[in-house]
Amino acid sequence: MSTSGSARIGLVLVAAVAENGVIGRDNALPWRLKSDMQHFRALTGGKPVVMGRKTFASIGKPLKDRTNIVVSRNPDYTAPGILVAPTLDAALAAARGDALRRSADAIAVIGGSGIFSETIGIADRLEIAIVHAAPDGDTFFPAIDAKMWHETARVRHRAAPQDDADFSFITYVRVAAGGSAA
């Protein structure tokens, strides 16, 4: 990280996505993957996390060891342990300030679908857990355009005893304007 006062804070989308693009059903995950939850904590711990109100409601409580920033257009929305932002821009500004105070290298965007759709065009990295299943769902992750994203890592895992399916952890980085990974 730069010491010049213009520190580069990355924007990382962190999601579990089924092979058919599903990320949710009825405001909940349509699978149980304890292994992914451990990976998620490792990726987001010590960083500000930005999410929509429905995602926060589905989690039910603030995530420990992270500044939880919830986007809600409702000016009266509050919950203990979170910072509410009226717009995504306001949430990202608050997250950047928090990341600088924490000396974190990134802001983690953790959902839902609308927040992912609004941020995939400005994100630096995607950390995707591909769930090797095709559950029914009503919420989807935006398409990952191979012209915009370069896969840099993929590790496949067999389902552990507390996992509903096999899964792979995949890292994508944004392709630079010249056509190579940033």
C-alpha positions in Angstrom: 0.0 0.0 0.0 1.2 3.5 -0.8 2.3 5.8 2.0 1.7 8.9 -0.1 -1.8 9.5 1.2 -3.4 8.1 -2.0 -3.4 4.5 -0.8 -4.9 2.1 -3.3 -7.8 0.3 -1.7 -9.1 -2.6 -3.9 -12.7 -3.4 -4.4 -13.4 -7.1 -4.2 -16.7 -8.9 -4.8 -17.0 -12.0 -2.6 -19.8 -14.4 -3.5 -20.9 -18.0 -3.6 -22.5 -18.7 -7.0 -24.1 -21.9 -8.2 -23.2 -23.3 -11.6 -26.5 -21.8 -12.9 -25.7 -18.3 -11.5 -28.0 -18.6 -8.5 -26.9 -16.8 -5.3 -30.1 -16.9 -3.3 -33.6 -18.1 -2.9 -36.2 -16.5 -0.6 -33.6 -14.2 0.9 -31.4 -17.1 1.9 -28.6 -19.3 0.5 -30.0 -22.4 -1.2 -27.2 -24.6 0.1 -25.1 -25.1 3.2 -21.3 -24.9 2.8 -19.5 -24.6 6.1 -16.2 -24.8 4.2 -17.1 -21.7 2.2 -18.1 -19.8 5.3 -14.6 -20.4 6.7 -13.1 -19.1 3.4 -15.5 -16.1 3.4 -14.3 -15.1 6.9 -10.7 -15.4 5.9 -11.3 -13.2 2.8 -13.4 -10.5 4.6 -11.9 -10.5 8.1 -10.5 -7.1 9.1 -12.0 -5.3 6.1 -15.1 -3.2 5.6 -18.0 -5.1 4.1 -20.6 -3.5 2.0 -24.0 -5.1 1.5 -27.6 -4.4 0.7 -30.3 -4.3 3.4 -31.8 -7.7 2.3 -28.4 -9.3 2.5 -27.9 -7.9 6.0 -31.4 -9.2 7.0 -30.6 -12.6 5.7 -27.4 -12.7 7.8 -29.3 -11.5 10.8 -26.4 -9.8 12.7 -23.3 -7.8 12.0 -20.3 -9.8 10.9 -17.6 -10.0 13.6 -14.3 -8.2 13.0 -15.5 -6.2 10.1 -17.1 -2.8 9.7 -20.6 -3.7 8.3 -21.9 -1.0 5.9 -25.5 -1.5 4.8 -27.0 0.3 1.8 -30.6 1.3 2.4 -32.8 4.0 0.9 -34.9 4.0 4.0 -33.6 6.9 6.1 -35.1 5.4 9.3 -33.4 2.0 8.9 -31.1 1.2 11.7 -29.7 -1.9 13.4 -27.1 -2.3 16.2 -23.5 -2.7 15.0 -23.9 -1.5 11.5 -23.4 1.8 9.5 -26.3 2.6 7.2 -25.5 4.4 4.0 -28.3 5.9 1.8 -26.5 5.1 -1.5 -23.9 2.8 -2.8 -21.5 5.7 -3.4 -21.9 6.8 0.2 -21.3 3.2 1.4 -18.1 2.9 -0.7 -16.8 6.3 0.6 -17.4 5.2 4.2 -15.8 1.8 3.4 -12.7 3.5 1.9 -12.3 5.7 5.0 -12.6 2.6 7.2 -10.2 0.6 5.1 -7.6 3.5 5.4 -8.1 3.6 9.2 -7.7 -0.2 9.4 -4.8 -0.3 6.9 -6.9 -2.8 5.0 -6.0 -3.4 1.4 -9.6 -3.9 0.1 -13.3 -3.3 0.6 -15.4 -6.5 0.3 -18.7 -6.3 -1.4 -20.8 -9.2 -0.2 -24.2 -8.8 -1.9 -26.9 -8.9 -2.9 -27.6 -9.1 -6.6 -28.3 -5.4 -7.1 -25.1 -4.4 -5.3 -23.1 -6.9 -7.2 -24.5 -5.6 -10.5 -23.7 -2.0 -9.6 -20.1 -2.8 -8.5 -18.9 -5.5 -10.9 -18.0 -2.8 -13.4 -15.7 -1.0 -11.0 -14.3 -4.0 -9.0 -10.7 -5.0 -9.1 -11.1 -8.6 -8.1 -13.8 -11.3 -7.8 -13.5 -14.0 -5.2 -16.1 -16.6 -6.2 -17.0 -19.9 -4.6 -18.6 -21.9 -7.5 -21.1 -24.3 -5.9 -21.2 -27.4 -8.1 -25.0 -27.6 -8.1 -27.9 -26.0 -9.9 -30.5 -25.1 -7.2 -33.7 -23.2 -7.9 -33.3 -19.6 -7.0 -34.6 -16.1 -7.4 -31.4 -14.1 -7.0 -28.5 -14.3 -9.5 -24.9 -13.1 -9.7 -24.1 -10.9 -12.8 -22.4 -12.7 -15.7 -18.6 -12.7 -15.6 -17.4 -11.4 -18.9 -14.3 -13.3 -20.0 -13.1 -10.2 -21.9 -13.2 -8.2 -18.6 -11.9 -10.8 -16.1 -8.9 -13.1 -16.1 -9.0 -16.2 -13.9 -5.8 -16.3 -11.8 -6.6 -19.2 -9.4 -8.9 -22.1 -9.1 -9.0 -24.8 -6.4 -11.6 -27.5 -6.5 -12.8 -29.1 -3.2 -15.0 -32.1 -2.5 -17.9 -31.5 -0.2 -16.9 -32.0 3.5 -19.4 -33.6 5.9 -21.1 -30.3 6.6 -21.3 -29.2 2.9 -24.2 -29.8 0.5 -22.1 -29.9 -2.7 -18.6 -29.9 -4.1 -17.2 -26.4 -4.8 -14.3 -24.5 -6.3 -12.7 -21.2 -5.1 -11.9 -19.0 -8.1 -10.1 -15.7 -8.2 -10.6 -13.3 -11.1 -8.7 -10.1 -11.7 -9.8 -7.3 -14.0 -8.2 -7.3 -17.4 -6.3 -4.1 -18.0 -7.3 -1.8 -20.9 -4.4 -3.3 -23.0 -5.9 -6.8 -22.7 -3.8 -8.3 -19.9 -4.7 -8.9 -16.3 -4.2 -5.9 -14.0 
